[in-house]
């Protein structure tokens, strides 16, 4: 290889996806080029899949930040009576068709009809099939993989990945079936899945010559005990997204110890739900403060030691504690 390859992965998290979007905007500002020219492979789950698709389509990361601020309030808007009826009839709060239209509208004229195979960079988008719980990893068709996902429209794969239960109804992709949020299970942080795809199912990535950057969406570590049904649902969804993220990071470090792995996340001062659009300015602030602590030149060249995952258990490796001003 003539240079180090780079893999970027982005966690799920609803509106908290603005945090990694802010970090990517900072990377683009400091490097002077689009993120898709910095990273060879981008993987995302749920909200992270939306950001990953935007990167692949060449949308400036600062524009992705603005889209969170401008369009998330409309996506997560529902009149109480309509919301109540939808929840009663479908078990969901918001309109999945509206989510799909937003993705198609904003992905750009050139990219809106893309299949996974059309992406100019390698992509991985995670989802889970409702019928049997089988995880689906939407990637380009390659001789070493099953060649079952490359013909899927990128907009459909991203919509399926973002279809969080109780928020959006499952998204249908024929002939696969109904699909839900890829973060339900183990891929809320898709870093391990991306590394396996890159290192095992392609010939383009060598673990010794690849840098992996994993972006979290903020974590609240001190939730109180749930005391009623809906609170338990929220707690379970949060745990389904949070706990595997630590596991996936550890798996990459153990299985590919020779690969420089960087994990960026921030501890939130309070619980912030997937649809908490009123907290978007606060979340942007978390991302901006985290960005000021990162030397991207050192990270992208593999020289940084502050955020690199190591065996040192005393190292504050998982969460950068940057509370609100």
C-alpha positions in Angstrom: 0.0 0.0 0.0 1.2 3.5 -0.7 -0.3 5.0 2.4 -2.1 4.2 5.6 -5.8 3.4 5.1 -8.4 4.8 7.4 -11.7 3.4 8.7 -14.3 5.6 10.3 -17.3 4.3 12.3 -20.2 6.2 13.8 -22.5 5.1 16.6 -26.2 5.3 16.6 -27.9 7.8 18.9 -30.8 9.8 17.2 -30.3 13.5 17.6 -27.1 12.8 19.5 -25.6 12.1 16.0 -24.9 15.8 15.9 -21.9 15.2 18.2 -19.9 13.0 15.6 -21.1 15.4 12.8 -19.4 18.3 14.7 -16.2 16.2 15.1 -16.2 15.5 11.3 -16.7 19.2 10.5 -13.6 19.9 12.6 -11.7 17.2 10.8 -12.7 18.7 7.4 -11.8 22.2 8.6 -8.3 21.1 9.8 -7.5 18.9 6.8 -9.1 21.1 4.2 -10.8 18.3 2.4 -14.1 16.3 2.5 -14.2 13.4 5.0 -14.6 10.9 2.2 -11.2 11.9 1.0 -9.7 11.3 4.4 -11.5 8.0 5.1 -11.5 5.0 2.8 -14.2 3.1 4.7 -17.1 4.5 6.6 -19.6 2.5 8.8 -22.6 3.7 10.6 -25.6 2.6 12.6 -28.9 4.4 12.8 -28.2 8.1 13.1 -24.6 7.2 12.3 -25.7 5.5 9.1 -27.3 8.8 8.1 -24.0 10.6 8.7 -22.1 7.9 6.9 -24.3 8.2 3.8 -23.8 12.0 3.8 -20.1 11.5 3.9 -20.1 9.0 1.0 -22.3 11.5 -1.0 -19.8 14.2 -0.4 -22.0 16.4 1.8 -19.8 18.8 3.8 -19.9 17.7 7.5 -20.8 21.3 8.5 -23.9 20.9 6.3 -24.8 17.7 8.1 -24.6 19.6 11.4 -27.0 22.2 10.0 -29.3 19.4 8.9 -29.6 18.1 12.4 -30.5 21.6 13.6 -32.9 22.4 10.7 -34.6 19.1 9.9 -34.6 17.0 13.1 -37.4 19.1 14.7 -39.6 18.4 11.7 -38.8 14.7 11.7 -39.6 14.3 15.4 -42.7 16.4 15.3 -46.2 14.9 15.9 -49.4 16.4 17.2 -50.4 14.7 20.5 -53.6 13.3 19.1 -51.8 12.0 16.0 -48.9 10.7 18.1 -51.3 8.9 20.4 -53.2 7.3 17.5 -50.0 6.2 15.8 -48.7 4.7 18.9 -51.9 2.9 19.5 -52.2 1.5 16.0 -48.5 0.9 15.1 -46.5 1.0 18.3 -44.4 3.9 17.0 -44.2 7.6 17.5 -43.1 9.1 14.2 -43.5 8.7 10.5 -40.9 6.4 8.8 -41.9 7.7 5.4 -40.9 11.2 6.5 -37.6 9.8 7.6 -37.1 8.2 4.2 -38.0 11.4 2.4 -35.6 13.4 4.4 -32.7 11.0 3.6 -33.6 11.0 -0.1 -33.9 14.8 -0.2 -30.7 15.5 1.5 -28.4 12.8 0.1 -28.1 14.8 -3.1 -29.2 14.5 -6.7 -26.3 12.4 -7.7 -26.5 10.0 -4.8 -30.2 9.6 -4.2 -30.5 6.6 -6.6 -27.2 5.0 -5.5 -27.0 1.4 -4.7 -24.4 0.3 -2.1 -22.2 -0.7 -5.0 -22.2 2.8 -6.4 -20.6 4.5 -3.4 -17.1 6.0 -4.2 -15.9 4.8 -0.8 -16.4 1.5 1.1 -19.6 1.6 3.3 -21.2 -0.5 6.0 -24.7 0.1 7.2 -26.1 -2.1 9.9 -29.7 -3.2 10.4 -31.6 -6.2 12.0 -34.3 -8.3 10.4 -37.4 -8.3 12.5 -38.7 -11.8 11.6 -35.7 -13.7 12.9 -33.4 -11.1 14.6 -30.7 -11.7 11.9 -28.2 -8.8 11.6 -27.8 -7.4 8.2 -24.7 -5.6 7.1 -25.2 -3.6 3.9 -21.9 -3.4 2.1 -20.7 -3.6 -1.5 -20.7 -6.9 -3.2 -17.3 -8.6 -3.2 -16.1 -12.1 -4.1 -15.6 -13.0 -0.5 -19.0 -11.9 0.9 -22.5 -13.1 0.1 -23.2 -10.5 -2.6 -26.7 -9.9 -1.3 -26.6 -6.3 -0.3 -24.7 -4.3 -2.9 -27.8 -3.8 -5.1 -29.9 -2.3 -2.2 -30.5 1.4 -2.5 -28.4 3.4 0.0 -31.5 5.4 1.1 -33.4 2.2 1.9 -30.5 0.7 3.9 -30.0 3.9 5.9 -33.8 4.2 6.6 -33.8 0.6 7.8 -30.8 1.2 10.0 -32.5 4.3 11.6 -35.9 2.6 12.2 -35.5 2.5 16.0 -38.4 0.4 17.6 -41.1 2.6 19.3 -39.9 5.6 17.3 -40.3 4.4 13.7 -42.0 1.3 12.1 -39.8 -1.3 10.5 -38.6 -0.5 7.0 -39.2 -3.1 4.3 -36.5 -4.0 1.8 -37.5 -6.7 -0.6 -36.7 -9.6 -0.6 -35.1 -9.3 2.8 -38.2 -8.2 4.7 -38.9 -5.9 7.6 -35.8 -4.3 9.1 -35.2 -2.3 12.3 -32.4 -0.2 13.9 -29.0 -1.9 13.6 -28.2 -0.8 17.1 -30.6 -3.3 18.6 -28.2 -6.0 19.5 -24.4 -5.6 19.1 -23.9 -3.0 16.4 -24.8 0.2 18.1 -21.1 0.9 17.7 -20.3 -0.8 14.3 -16.5 -0.7 14.7 -15.9 -4.4 15.0 -18.2 -5.2 12.1 -16.4 -2.7 10.0 -13.0 -4.1 10.8 -14.1 -7.7 10.1 -15.5 -6.6 6.7 -12.4 -4.7 5.8 -9.8 -7.1 7.1 -11.5 -10.4 6.3 -13.8 -9.8 3.4 -11.7 -7.5 1.3 -8.1 -7.5 0.1 -7.8 -3.7 0.4 -7.0 -3.3 4.1 -4.1 -4.6 6.2 -4.5 -4.4 10.0 -0.9 -3.1 10.4 -1.5 -0.3 7.8 -5.0 0.9 8.8 -6.1 3.5 11.3 -9.5 3.1 12.9 -11.5 6.1 14.2 -14.7 5.3 16.2 -17.0 8.2 17.1 -19.6 7.9 19.8 -22.7 10.0 20.3 -22.5 10.8 24.0 -23.4 8.7 27.0 -25.1 9.4 30.3 -23.6 7.0 32.9 -25.8 7.7 35.9 -29.4 6.9 35.1 -31.8 6.4 37.9 -33.7 3.1 38.3 -36.8 3.0 36.0 -40.1 2.9 37.9 -42.8 2.5 35.2 -43.2 0.8 31.9 -42.2 3.5 29.4 -39.2 4.4 31.6 -38.1 0.8 31.4 -38.5 0.8 27.6 -36.3 3.9 27.4 -33.7 2.3 29.7 -33.6 -0.9 27.7 -33.1 1.0 24.4 -30.3 3.0 25.9 -28.6 0.0 27.2 -29.0 -1.9 23.9 -27.1 0.9 22.3 -24.5 1.7 25.0 -23.3 -1.6 26.4 -22.3 -3.2 23.0 -20.4 -0.1 22.1 -17.8 -0.8 24.8 -17.7 -4.5 23.8 -17.2 -3.8 20.1 -14.3 -1.5 20.9 -12.7 -4.1 23.1 -13.1 -6.8 20.4 -11.3 -4.7 17.8 -8.5 -4.1 20.3 -8.1 -7.7 21.2 -8.5 -9.2 17.7 -6.5 -6.5 15.9 -4.1 -5.2 18.5 -1.7 -4.1 15.8 -4.2 -1.6 14.4 -4.2 1.9 15.9 -7.7 2.3 17.3 -9.1 5.6 18.5 -12.4 6.0 20.3 -14.0 9.4 20.9 -17.0 9.8 23.1 -18.2 12.2 25.8 -20.0 11.7 29.1 -23.3 13.6 29.1 -24.4 15.6 32.0 -28.0 14.3 31.7 -30.0 11.7 29.8 -30.8 12.9 26.3 -33.3 10.9 24.3 -33.0 9.9 20.7 -35.7 12.5 19.8 -34.8 15.3 22.2 -34.6 18.0 19.5 -34.7 20.8 22.1 -31.3 19.7 23.3 -29.6 20.0 19.9 -27.7 23.2 20.7 -26.5 21.6 23.9 -25.4 18.5 22.0 -23.5 20.6 19.5 -21.7 22.2 22.4 -20.6 18.8 23.6 -19.2 18.0 20.2 -17.4 21.4 19.9 -15.8 21.0 23.3 -14.7 17.5 22.6 -13.2 18.6 19.2 -10.9 21.2 20.9 -9.2 18.4 22.9 -8.3 16.3 19.8 -5.1 16.6 17.7 -6.5 15.3 14.4 -3.2 15.4 12.6 -1.7 13.0 15.2 -4.8 10.8 15.2 -5.0 10.5 11.4 -1.3 9.6 11.2 -1.5 7.1 14.2 0.8 9.2 16.4 -1.8 10.3 19.0 -1.5 8.5 22.4 -4.2 10.2 24.4 -7.2 8.6 22.7 -5.7 5.4 21.4 -7.1 2.3 22.9 -4.5 0.4 24.9 -4.2 -2.3 27.5 -3.7 0.3 30.2 -6.8 0.0 32.4 -6.0 3.3 34.2 -6.2 5.2 30.9 -9.5 7.3 30.6 -10.1 5.6 27.4 -13.9 5.5 27.0 -15.4 8.8 27.8 -14.0 12.3 27.6 -15.8 14.1 30.5 -16.8 17.5 29.1 -19.8 18.8 30.8 -21.9 21.8 29.6 -20.6 25.3 30.2 
